């Protein structure tokens, strides 16, 4: 059930940026709004880059730095960004509802860009891990804040499409990090990969200062804001369902992203083939962002998310049977479509479901709790392998997570339909009563 009003409000344009925009959905998609959406998407691309860049330099940090890192401790350092993202998503989403979308986005982008640059100069593993933790706070805070702002800048009918396309920036940024590392690391060393964040700090952040509007309502909302309101009636049930659905979806997505090359090598493929399989997964994620954006607009974000999660579960289950290599590629593309597409659609559904004064808090809550899945997935995958359960144990775990996501999204759809039915019956009863009077 969409609680967001659809009436448009006029925009007040200032010299440097325009502010005072109503949180209600506008009637048209203006050029200025399109420019702001593009800036948000570019920031999400750098968010995806900064998230994946650690994987491109991990082996260099182990062998070239003299920090004494092992594979186990390198994994712990890598998880620091995910922990920071969990913190950032929860609190930045709440902050964007009270302090303003624009200010929060600019702050988060500045934080993750500046601290990522500083990672290039870290003197030891402890400093590096601390910087990744703090950068992760900015990374985690950007996505819910940017999605909350974009949801208030586009017409309601385009909200699902734009929210889903926005998240295509994550796998695109990750792909850029992987491709950039091939020539840059041998030529300049691992630090250059973190210096790339200077582009975000020096180019994209200033564009944000120019183009991003402030959508915080000029007056205090009549209803209470914050987690207290989000986690009580009438929002409690849906808030829990959205959060757990995000958790299991991110468990499947980040589990695959972390372990797929290693799993395929253990299955007998060489490193080149294993990396090609990982590229197929990310290609599927990009395709999934576009395909689910179209389907989400046509059929609704929640029904489409149910289908996407089911597709991912089936595709990963097929891999357990050890199919021919071409089938493996197809299944990995479908897994990318399903896992990342599901997450994009959940974000679109959350952005549409909650009223404007809770939108940032709700997005931050769902993504913050969801990061638990991102933190747990690499650890669970490693434990399953260490226990001698084999490659298929990982595929079964990730397929099961996608299946659980489909079930939870089915429960969300049932609650939405039930609420609509009650609202319809109440309207009929009120109309009949008025006629009899």
MIKOL-580719 format. One record per residue (C-alpha): residue in three letters; x, y negated, z negated. Coordinates in steps of 0.2 Angstrom, whole numbers, padded with zeros to 4 digits, always signed. Layout:
# residues N
ALAXYZ
...
***
This chain:
# residues 437
UNK+0000+0000+0000
UNK+0008-0016+0005
UNK+0006-0030-0008
UNK+0015-0043+0002
UNK+0003-0057+0008
UNK+0003-0060+0027
UNK-0001-0079+0027
UNK+0013-0089+0034
UNK+0020-0105+0026
UNK+0030-0119+0035
UNK+0049-0120+0034
UNK+0058-0135+0028
UNK+0074-0137+0038
UNK+0089-0146+0030
UNK+0105-0151+0039
UNK+0116-0137+0033
UNK+0103-0123+0030
UNK+0084-0123+0028
UNK+0076-0119+0011
UNK+0060-0118+0002
UNK+0054-0104+0014
UNK+0038-0095+0007
UNK+0041-0077+0002
UNK+0025-0073+0013
UNK+0028-0066+0030
UNK+0029-0079+0044
UNK+0018-0078+0059
UNK+0032-0079+0072
UNK+0050-0074+0073
UNK+0059-0090+0076
UNK+0077-0092+0083
UNK+0083-0098+0067
UNK+0076-0083+0058
UNK+0084-0072+0072
UNK+0101-0080+0069
UNK+0100-0077+0050
UNK+0095-0059+0053
UNK+0110-0057+0064
UNK+0122-0064+0050
UNK+0114-0052+0038
UNK+0117-0038+0050
UNK+0135-0043+0052
UNK+0138-0043+0033
UNK+0130-0025+0032
UNK+0143-0020+0046
UNK+0157-0026+0035
UNK+0148-0018+0020
UNK+0149-0001+0030
UNK+0167-0005+0035
UNK+0173-0008+0017
UNK+0163+0007+0011
UNK+0172+0020+0023
UNK+0189+0011+0024
UNK+0195+0021+0009
UNK+0193+0037+0018
UNK+0204+0031+0032
UNK+0219+0027+0021
UNK+0217+0041+0007
UNK+0231+0052+0014
UNK+0243+0037+0016
UNK+0239+0032-0002
UNK+0244+0049-0008
UNK+0260+0051+0003
UNK+0266+0033+0006
UNK+0263+0023-0010
UNK+0273+0032-0023
UNK+0258+0030-0035
UNK+0258+0048-0040
UNK+0241+0051-0033
UNK+0235+0069-0030
UNK+0220+0074-0020
UNK+0210+0075-0037
UNK+0215+0058-0043
UNK+0213+0050-0026
UNK+0195+0057-0026
UNK+0193+0048-0043
UNK+0199+0032-0036
UNK+0188+0034-0021
UNK+0173+0036-0032
UNK+0176+0019-0040
UNK+0168+0009-0026
UNK+0152+0020-0028
UNK+0151+0016-0046
UNK+0153-0002-0043
UNK+0139-0001-0029
UNK+0127+0007-0042
UNK+0130-0008-0054
UNK+0129-0021-0040
UNK+0113-0014-0032
UNK+0103-0014-0048
UNK+0109-0031-0055
UNK+0110-0041-0039
UNK+0093-0036-0033
UNK+0086-0043-0049
UNK+0097-0058-0048
UNK+0090-0061-0030
UNK+0073-0062-0037
UNK+0077-0075-0050
UNK+0092-0084-0043
UNK+0088-0084-0024
UNK+0092-0072-0010
UNK+0104-0084-0001
UNK+0115-0087-0016
UNK+0116-0069-0021
UNK+0120-0063-0003
UNK+0134-0076-0001
UNK+0141-0072-0019
UNK+0141-0053-0015
UNK+0149-0055+0002
UNK+0162-0067-0005
UNK+0166-0054-0019
UNK+0168-0039-0009
UNK+0178-0048+0005
UNK+0190-0056-0007
UNK+0193-0041-0018
UNK+0195-0029-0003
UNK+0208-0041+0003
UNK+0217-0040-0014
UNK+0217-0021-0012
UNK+0231-0023+0001
UNK+0242-0030-0012
UNK+0238-0018-0027
UNK+0254-0013-0036
UNK+0248+0003-0042
UNK+0233+0015-0042
UNK+0225+0008-0058
UNK+0225-0010-0050
UNK+0219-0003-0034
UNK+0205+0007-0042
UNK+0199-0008-0053
UNK+0199-0019-0037
UNK+0188-0005-0028
UNK+0176-0005-0043
UNK+0174-0024-0043
UNK+0172-0024-0024
UNK+0159-0011-0025
UNK+0148-0022-0036
UNK+0148-0034-0021
UNK+0145-0020-0009
UNK+0131-0013-0018
UNK+0123-0030-0021
UNK+0123-0036-0003
UNK+0111-0023+0005
UNK+0096-0025-0007
UNK+0098-0044-0007
UNK+0100-0045+0012
UNK+0085-0033+0015
UNK+0074-0043+0003
UNK+0078-0059+0012
UNK+0075-0052+0030
UNK+0059-0045+0024
UNK+0053-0062+0020
UNK+0059-0070+0037
UNK+0051-0059+0050
UNK+0032-0056+0054
UNK+0025-0041+0044
UNK+0023-0030+0059
UNK+0042-0031+0063
UNK+0047-0029+0045
UNK+0050-0010+0046
UNK+0059-0011+0063
UNK+0071-0025+0057
UNK+0074-0017+0040
UNK+0079-0001+0049
UNK+0089-0009+0062
UNK+0098-0019+0049
UNK+0105-0003+0041
UNK+0112+0003+0057
UNK+0127-0009+0052
UNK+0132+0004+0039
UNK+0137+0018+0051
UNK+0143+0006+0064
UNK+0155-0002+0051
UNK+0161+0015+0046
UNK+0164+0020+0064
UNK+0174+0004+0066
UNK+0185+0008+0051
UNK+0188+0025+0057
UNK+0192+0020+0075
UNK+0203+0005+0069
UNK+0213+0016+0058
UNK+0220+0026+0072
UNK+0231+0012+0080
UNK+0233+0001+0065
UNK+0239+0012+0051
UNK+0254+0019+0061
UNK+0258+0002+0067
UNK+0256-0009+0051
UNK+0253+0003+0037
UNK+0238+0006+0026
UNK+0236-0012+0019
UNK+0231-0019+0035
UNK+0215-0010+0034
UNK+0210-0020+0019
UNK+0216-0036+0027
UNK+0202-0034+0040
UNK+0190-0040+0027
UNK+0197-0058+0029
UNK+0186-0059+0045
UNK+0171-0057+0034
UNK+0177-0070+0021
UNK+0183-0083+0034
UNK+0170-0081+0048
UNK+0154-0072+0042
UNK+0152-0080+0025
UNK+0153-0098+0032
UNK+0140-0093+0045
UNK+0129-0087+0031
UNK+0131-0104+0022
UNK+0125-0112+0038
UNK+0111-0100+0044
UNK+0104-0091+0029
UNK+0088-0099+0021
UNK+0083-0098+0003
UNK+0067-0089+0001
UNK+0065-0090-0018
UNK+0048-0097-0022
UNK+0049-0115-0028
UNK+0037-0112-0042
UNK+0038-0098-0056
UNK+0028-0083-0050
UNK+0011-0080-0060
UNK+0016-0062-0063
UNK+0031-0056-0073
UNK+0047-0052-0064
UNK+0061-0040-0068
UNK+0063-0022-0072
UNK+0050-0023-0086
UNK+0037-0026-0073
UNK+0044-0014-0060
UNK+0044+0001-0073
UNK+0026-0001-0079
UNK+0009+0001-0072
UNK+0004-0001-0058
UNK+0022+0001-0051
UNK+0030+0014-0062
UNK+0026+0030-0052
UNK+0031+0023-0036
UNK+0047+0015-0042
UNK+0052+0032-0049
UNK+0048+0041-0033
UNK+0057+0029-0022
UNK+0072+0030-0033
UNK+0073+0049-0034
UNK+0070+0050-0015
UNK+0084+0038-0012
UNK+0095+0048-0024
UNK+0093+0065-0015
UNK+0094+0056+0002
UNK+0111+0048-0002
UNK+0117+0064-0009
UNK+0114+0073+0008
UNK+0121+0058+0018
UNK+0137+0054+0008
UNK+0140+0073+0004
UNK+0141+0076+0023
UNK+0151+0060+0026
UNK+0164+0065+0013
UNK+0166+0084+0016
UNK+0161+0087+0034
UNK+0179+0087+0042
UNK+0185+0098+0028
UNK+0171+0110+0029
UNK+0173+0112+0048
UNK+0192+0115+0046
UNK+0188+0128+0033
UNK+0175+0136+0046
UNK+0190+0138+0058
UNK+0190+0122+0068
UNK+0206+0112+0071
UNK+0207+0094+0064
UNK+0203+0086+0081
UNK+0187+0096+0082
UNK+0183+0093+0064
UNK+0184+0074+0067
UNK+0174+0075+0083
UNK+0160+0084+0072
UNK+0161+0069+0060
UNK+0159+0057+0075
UNK+0144+0067+0080
UNK+0136+0064+0063
UNK+0139+0046+0063
UNK+0133+0044+0081
UNK+0117+0052+0075
UNK+0116+0040+0061
UNK+0117+0025+0073
UNK+0105+0033+0085
UNK+0094+0037+0070
UNK+0093+0019+0065
UNK+0086+0014+0082
UNK+0075+0029+0084
UNK+0067+0028+0067
UNK+0065+0009+0069
UNK+0054+0012+0084
UNK+0045+0027+0076
UNK+0043+0018+0059
UNK+0034+0003+0068
UNK+0023+0015+0077
UNK+0018+0028+0064
UNK+0023+0019+0048
UNK+0040+0020+0038
UNK+0034+0033+0025
UNK+0027+0046+0038
UNK+0042+0044+0049
UNK+0054+0046+0034
UNK+0045+0062+0030
UNK+0048+0069+0047
UNK+0066+0062+0047
UNK+0070+0071+0031
UNK+0062+0087+0037
UNK+0073+0086+0053
UNK+0089+0084+0043
UNK+0084+0099+0032
UNK+0081+0110+0046
UNK+0096+0105+0056
UNK+0108+0108+0041
UNK+0099+0125+0038
UNK+0103+0130+0056
UNK+0122+0127+0053
UNK+0122+0141+0039
UNK+0118+0153+0053
UNK+0135+0149+0062
UNK+0127+0144+0079
UNK+0137+0141+0095
UNK+0148+0125+0095
UNK+0136+0115+0106
UNK+0122+0119+0094
UNK+0133+0113+0080
UNK+0135+0096+0088
UNK+0117+0095+0091
UNK+0112+0099+0074
UNK+0125+0087+0067
UNK+0118+0073+0077
UNK+0100+0078+0071
UNK+0107+0078+0053
UNK+0114+0060+0055
UNK+0098+0055+0063
UNK+0088+0063+0048
UNK+0098+0058+0033
UNK+0103+0040+0038
UNK+0086+0037+0046
UNK+0077+0043+0031
UNK+0087+0030+0020
UNK+0083+0016+0032
UNK+0065+0020+0032
UNK+0064+0021+0013
UNK+0072+0003+0012
UNK+0059-0003+0024
UNK+0045+0006+0014
UNK+0051-0002-0002
UNK+0053-0019+0006
UNK+0035-0018+0012
UNK+0027-0010-0003
UNK+0031-0022-0017
UNK+0026-0040-0020
UNK+0038-0054-0015
UNK+0043-0058-0033
UNK+0048-0040-0036
UNK+0055-0036-0019
UNK+0074-0038-0023
UNK+0072-0030-0040
UNK+0064-0015-0032
UNK+0076-0013-0018
UNK+0091-0015-0031
UNK+0083-0002-0042
UNK+0080+0011-0028
UNK+0097+0009-0021
UNK+0106+0008-0038
UNK+0098+0024-0044
UNK+0101+0031-0027
UNK+0120+0028-0029
UNK+0120+0042-0042
UNK+0118+0054-0028
UNK+0132+0045-0018
UNK+0144+0047-0033
UNK+0138+0065-0037
UNK+0139+0072-0019
UNK+0158+0073-0017
UNK+0160+0081-0034
UNK+0146+0094-0031
UNK+0154+0098-0014
UNK+0171+0101-0022
UNK+0164+0111-0036
UNK+0155+0123-0024
UNK+0170+0126-0014
UNK+0181+0128-0030
UNK+0169+0141-0036
UNK+0172+0151-0020
UNK+0154+0149-0013
UNK+0161+0145+0004
UNK+0156+0132+0017
UNK+0138+0137+0018
UNK+0135+0132+0000
UNK+0138+0114+0005
UNK+0126+0115+0019
UNK+0113+0123+0009
UNK+0115+0110-0005
UNK+0113+0096+0007
UNK+0099+0104+0017
UNK+0090+0106+0000
UNK+0092+0088-0004
UNK+0085+0083+0012
UNK+0070+0095+0009
UNK+0067+0088-0008
UNK+0067+0070+0000
UNK+0053+0075+0012
UNK+0043+0082-0003
UNK+0045+0066-0013
UNK+0041+0055+0002
UNK+0025+0066+0004
UNK+0020+0062-0014
UNK+0023+0044-0010
UNK+0012+0045+0005
UNK-0002+0053-0005
UNK-0001+0040-0018
UNK-0002+0026-0005
UNK-0017+0034+0004
UNK-0026+0037-0013
UNK-0023+0019-0018
UNK-0030+0013-0001
UNK-0045+0025-0003
UNK-0049+0018-0020
UNK-0047+0000-0014
UNK-0059+0004+0001
UNK-0072+0012-0011
UNK-0071-0003-0023
UNK-0074-0015-0008
UNK-0089-0005-0003
UNK-0096-0004-0020
UNK-0094-0023-0023
UNK-0102-0026-0006
UNK-0117-0015-0010
UNK-0119-0023-0027
UNK-0119-0040-0020
UNK-0132-0035-0007
UNK-0143-0028-0020
UNK-0141-0044-0031
***
